[in-house]
Amino acid sequence: FVRLCLDKILLQCVLQSRTLSGADAINALRPFYFAVHPDFFGQHPKEREVNENSLKRLNGYLENLQKPGFRSFKPTQLTFYVREREPNSSNVQEPFSASGFRAVSFTLHTRDLLSTVLDILNSCSLSTEHVQSLNVNSQPQKEAKSTVNRPIKWDKTYYSFTGFKDPEEELEQAQRVETTLLSWLDDNEASAEKKLKKSLPLRKELERLKIELSHELQLSDIRWQRSWGIAHRCSQLHSLGRLVQQRPEVLENVKGRTVVFTDRSGMSAAGHIMLGTMDVHHHWTKIFERLPNYYKLQKRLLLLEDRISQLLGGIQVIYIEELQPLLTLEEYFETLNSFYNKLRDSRLPFHPRSLRGLQMILESDRYAPSLHEFGHFMIPTVCDPAALQWFIFSKAQEARENLKRKEEMMITEKELINTSTERFSLDRLYKEPSVSSAQMIDCCKRLLEESLPYLQGMHLCISHFYSVLQDGDLCIPWNWK
């Protein structure tokens, strides 16, 4: 017993000499945040969403580490897409996404901030030298780097006597026992139900505000670009409502339009009114006052799309919000105009209307054309016209088949969502934008083979990971076991 007490005192001394404050931890992780921050992934919606969700879980893990008396924890597996200039700049063998980013997965299981920070930086092949300049007792760099790989090991009797959980045993068990849908729902259903029940009054308030504002302004819809919490959304609608009361005259031109709360204000490439959540009423007022000019630019944009279509044999130029970055109307017009001038100068010999019925989207971050599984061509703005002509001709028949398959898949997906919602008495079943229709169909088919009484009255989101959202929504991966 005396030996155990002395060991515990020694442990506290070691930890105190290696402890980071919360602010120091954030400073130490700045290179990591810069490499994975969602705001830098505007051209890559899927990678942006994965990083955004992983950052939420990481921040929760770091907050728990700073809580007084924090003992128990669950190993947390995270996946990030890391921005790198050159794919071969690292010796790490993680796979690269189609966009050229490195996918990094690692499991957090450390109990102090310093080890956690070093673990994250080392996993992403980022330098740890700057950590030594923070408020940590000076130690040789090699020793600091090796703290993750050389943790203090205590005799098993220490854990049996104190009642503390053995971190090595927990990690081994987590790696050995793969999370299953039934086991996860069994562990988290009560927590989700409690959060959902607490959020119900706010959900009703949100629906009321949305209906009232849509009716008063004669809007087509009100949307949100990101998965903000219910309270955050209510606050945004209250802000818009106050503006309606203070400056009703500036909102005369919004009839029939869709308002989207997002990161910046303006008009989107899809023609939706964007209201930046960080902007004050003065900025929103300016956007509403400029709507007539935006509508004129939108007409010019539609004319430009028609001209591109004529030069490419009748193929339709479209903009898909779920697959493309959120561009402003001005940005998208410049992209179209540049592409049109390039096509006009090349004078490609497309037969008029030979490609009618086909679709294409323009992308500024690719160098080679491709065909999406839904049948639309993904064309880089810098694509060589001759290569573009050959690619479209060679893939035209496959594109038509994919477009037909898309229609069938959308019908199947909708039917399965309705059937699953009714079968499990769900209040709502939806998916994240990064989950494809094929993945959603596969997920729903396998769900219908199970007996899941836990889901009655719940909100179920099909995603890429397990999580309980702050308002009680259950997130499960589409490929659950």
N, C-alpha and C positions, 0 to 999 in steps of 0.2 A: 504493500500500500504506500509506504514511504517512497519507494522507487518510482511508483506511478505518479505521485504528487510532484516529485522532483522533475520527472520527465515532462509533466504538464507545464511546470514553471519554465523549463528550458524551451519548450515549444512556443510559449507566449513570447519569450525574449526573441526567439528567432523570427517569429511572425511580425513582431513590432519593428524589427530592424528592416523588414522587407515589405512593409505595408504602404500602399498608395492611397491617397485620398481620392474621393470621387472625381474631383476636378482634375487631379493629376492623371487619373485613368483616362479621362476624356482627351486630355492633351496628348497622352501617349498613343492614343488610337487615331489621332488626326490623319496620318497617312492611310490608315485602313479605311476610315470613313470617306476620304477623298477618292479612294480606289473603287468603292462600292456604292457611293451615295446615289439613290434613285434619280435625283435631279440631273445627273450627268448621263442618263440612259434614255433621253428623250426619243431617240431614233429606234429604240429597242424596247417595246412595251413588255414583252415577256420577261426579259432580264430585269427590267425596272421593277416589275411586280414581285418577282422572287426576292430581290434585294430588299425591297420595302418591307415585305413580310418577315424576312429573316432579321432585319434590324430591329423590328418591334420585339421579337423574341429575345434578341441579344440584350437590348436595353432592359427588358424585364429581368433577365438573369443577373445583369450588373447591379440593378437596384436591389435585388434580393441579397446579394453579397454584402451590401452596405447596411443591411438592417441589423440592429443590435440583437445578439443572441441567436443569429441565424445558424441553424445546424443542418436540418434535413434539406435535401435538394434532389432533383432528378437530372441525370445526364441529359443535356440538350444538344441535339444534332442540328446543325445549321448548314445551309448551302448558299454561297454567294457567287455572283459573276464578277470577276475582277477585271478592271480596265488595265490593259497593258499595250504598250506601243507595238511590241513585236511578240508574236506567239512563242518564239524560241528564246525569249529573254530569261526564262527560268528553267531550271533543271527539273522542276516538278512535273510529273507526268499526268496532271489532270487533263480531261478532254476539253477541247475548245468548242464553243457553240458556233452556229453558222455565222454569227455576227463577228467572230474573232475574239470573243472574250473567254477567259479561262474559268471553268466551273470548279470551285473549291468547296469541298465538304469536310467538316470536322465536328467532333463531339466535345462539348464543354463539360468538364467534370471537376474543375479545380474549385477550391474553397476560399481563395483570397484574390484580390484584384490584380496584384502584380503577376501572379502565375497565369491568371486568365488573360491579361493583356499580352504577355509574352507568348502564350499559346496561340492566340489569334494572329499575331504578327508573324510568328514562325510558320503557321499553317498557310498563310498567304504569301510566303517568301518575301516579306517586307523586313526592312532593317529594324533592329532593336537597339541600335546605338543611342538614339535620342532618349530612351527610357532612363539611361544612367544619369542624365542631366536633371531629372525630376527629383522630387523630395524623397529620395531613397538613400539610405546609408551607402556610401561609396564602397563598391565591391568590384572585383575584377569582372570584366565583361563576360569572360567565358563562364564564370560561376553563375552569373545572372541568366545567361542563356540556357544553362543546363538545369535550372530549377524545375523546369517542366518535366525533363526526362529523369531527374534524380530527386523525387519527393522523399520526405522523411517517412520512414517505415516504422510503424509501431507494432509491438507484439500483439497478437490476437487477444491476449488477456486484458489489454488496455480497453478494447472495445466492449468486451463482455462485462467488465467491471463498471465502466462509466455509462454504458448504454448508448454511446455514440455509434453511428453507423460507419462501418468500414468502407471508405471510398473505393478502394480497389475491388472489394467484393461487390459493391453496388454497380460499378462500371462493368465488371465481368458479367454480372447477371443481366444488365441492360443490353449488352452486346450479344449475350447468349440467347435471351428470350426476345424474339421479334414481336413488336407491338402488333396486336390483332385488333380488328374493328370492335369485336365484342368486348374484349378486355378493356380497351380504351373507353368505350361508351360506359362500361360498368364503373370505371374510375372517375369519369368526368360528367356523367349525366346530372348528378345532383348539383354540382357547381354551375353547370349551364342553365339548369332550370331556375336556380336562385337568381342568377343574373338576368335571365329572360323575364322573370316575374317582376323584377325591379325596374326593368326598362319599359314595361308595357304602357304606363301612363305617358312616357315621353314619345313612344311610338304613335300613340293616338294623337298626341299634340302635333307631331310631325305631319301626320296624314291630314289633320285639320288645316294646318298652315299651308300645306302644299295645295290642297283643294281650293282654299279661299283665294290664295294669290293667283293660281292658274285661272280661276274664274274672273277675278277682278281685272287682271291684265290680259285675259283671253289668250293665254299661252298654250302652246301645243304640249309642252312638257317641262318639267324641272328635273335636272339630273345633277349627279356629282361625279367628278372624274375619279376620285379616290374613295376608298372605303372608310370615310370618317365615321366616328361614332354618332349615335342618334342625338345626343346632346349638342354636339358640334353642328350637326345639320339644322337642328331647331334654331340655334343661335344665328346661323346664316340666313334662315328664312325670316327671323325677326328683324334682322338688319335690313333686308330687302323691303319688308313691310313698313319699317320706319321711313325709308326713302320714298315709298309710295305716298305716305301721308304728308311728307315734307315737300316733295317736288313732283306732284302728279303729272305736270305738263311734260316732263322729260321722258315719260313712259308711254307716250302716245303711239310710238312706232314699233311696239313690241308684239302687236297682235299676230297670232299664228306662229310665233317663233318659239324655240326651245332655249331655256336658260340653263347654263352649265356652270356650277361652282367648281373652280379649278385653281391653278397656281398663278395665273396671270389674267389680266382683263383684255378684252378685245372681241373680235369675231373669229370663230374657228373656220377652218377650211370647209367644214361641212355646213357652214352657214348658221351655227348656233352662237348665241350671245354668251361670251365667257365673262364671268365675274370673279376676279382674283380674291381669294379669301383673306389675303393679307392687305388688300387695298382698303382705303377709307371711302366713305360715301362720295367724296369729291371725285375720285377716280371713276367710280361707277357712273356718276352723273355725266362725266365727259364721254364715256362709252355710249350711253343712251342718246346723248346729243349728236354723236357722230354716226348714228345708225343710217340716216339717209345716204351718207357718203359710202358706207359699207355696202348698202344695197346696190348702189351704182357699180362698185367694184365687183360685186358678185355677178352682176349681169355680164360684165366684161370677161370674168373668169369662165362663165358658162359658154360664152362665144368662143373663147380660146380652146376649151375642151372639144367643141364641135369641129374646129379647124384641125386640131390634131387627129380627130377621128377620121376626117375626110382624107388626110394624108396617109393614114394607115388602113385604108380599105374598109372603113366603117366600124372598126373596133372601138368600144365604148371606154372612155377614161372615167374611172370611178375613184372615190376616196372612201376607205373603210376605216372607221374610227378604231375598231378593236385591234386592227393589225398595223396601223400606221401611227407615227408620232402625232401628238396634238399640235398641229401647225396653225398659225394665225392665217387669216384670209390673205394678208399681204405676202406672207412667206410662201404660201402655196401658189399664189399668182406668179410670183417671180420664178418659182420652179417650173411651172407650166410654160411660161413665156420663153425661158431659156431652152427648154426642150423643143418647143415649137419652132424657134428660129433655127435650131440645129437640123430638124427634120426638113424644113422648107428649103434650106440650102442644099441638102443632100439629094432631094427629089427622088425618093425611092419609088420604084415602079409597082405600086400596089394597085390591083384592079379595084375600081370603085365597088363598094359594098361586098367585096369577096370575103371579108372577115366580120360581117354583120352578125350580131348576136354574141360575139366574144367580148371579154372585158380585160382591162389592164389597170394597174396602179403604178404610180411613179415613186421610186425610192432614191434617196440621195446618198445612201451609205453602202450601196452595192456596186460592183463593177461588171457583173455578168448577169444576163437575164435568167429568169427561172419561171417555172410553172407551179402555182400553188395547188394543193390538193383539192381546193374548191373550184378550180378551173380558171381563175384569173391570172394573167401574166404579170409578173413582178419585174418591171423594167427600170434599170438604173438610168438616171438622168444623163450620165456620161457614157452610155452605151454606144458603141460604134454602129452607125446606121446599117452598114452591110451585114454585120453579125446579127443585128436586131431583125432584119428582114428574113434571113435564113432561119433563125430560131423560131419566129412566129409561124412561118410556113411549115416547118417540120413538126411543130407541136399543136397545130390548129385542131386536128381531129381529136387528139387526147384532151385538149382543153374543153371541147364540146362535151365529151363524155364525162369529164369531171364536173362540169356545170350541171349536167343532168343528175349525176350522183349526189351533188350538193343539195338539190331540191328534195330528193328522196330522204337524204340524211336529216335534213332540218325537220321534215315531217315526223320521221321516226323519233328524233330527239324530243320533240314537243309531246308526242304521245307517251313516251316513257316517263317524262317528267310528271305529266298529269297522272299516269297510272301509279307511279311511286308515291306521289303526294297523297293520293287517295288511299293507297294500300297501307301506308304507315301513319295516316292521320296527321301528316305534317302541316304546320301552318304555312311554311314556305320552303321550297326546294329551288336552289339556284346554283350557278357555277361562277367561278372567277373567269375573267376574259382570257387568261392564259391557258385555260382548259379547252381543248378542241371538242368539236361535236362528236368525233369518233371516240374520244376518251370518255365523254359524258354518257354516250350510249352504252359503252362497255360497262361503266360503273353502275348505271341504273339496272341493266340486265342482271348483274350479279347481286345487287341489293335485293331485287325482287325474289331471289332464291332463298333469302334469309328471313328469319323471324326476329324482328327488332322492335320489341315493345317500348324500348327506351325513347323512341323518336316521336311519340305521340305529342302533338302540339308544339313541336320544336321548329326552329329555323335551321335548316341544313344547307351548308355551303360545300360544294365539291371543289376541292383545291388540290394542292400538291403536298400538304402536310397536315398533321393533327394539331388542332388548336381550339380553345374556347375563346371567342371574341368578347370584348368588354360588355357587349349588350346581350350576351347569351347565345349567340349563333354558334352552332357546332361546325367546325371545319374538319373535313376528312379528306385524305388523298384519293384521287380518282382510282388509283391502282391499289386500294386497300387489300390487306390480306385477311 
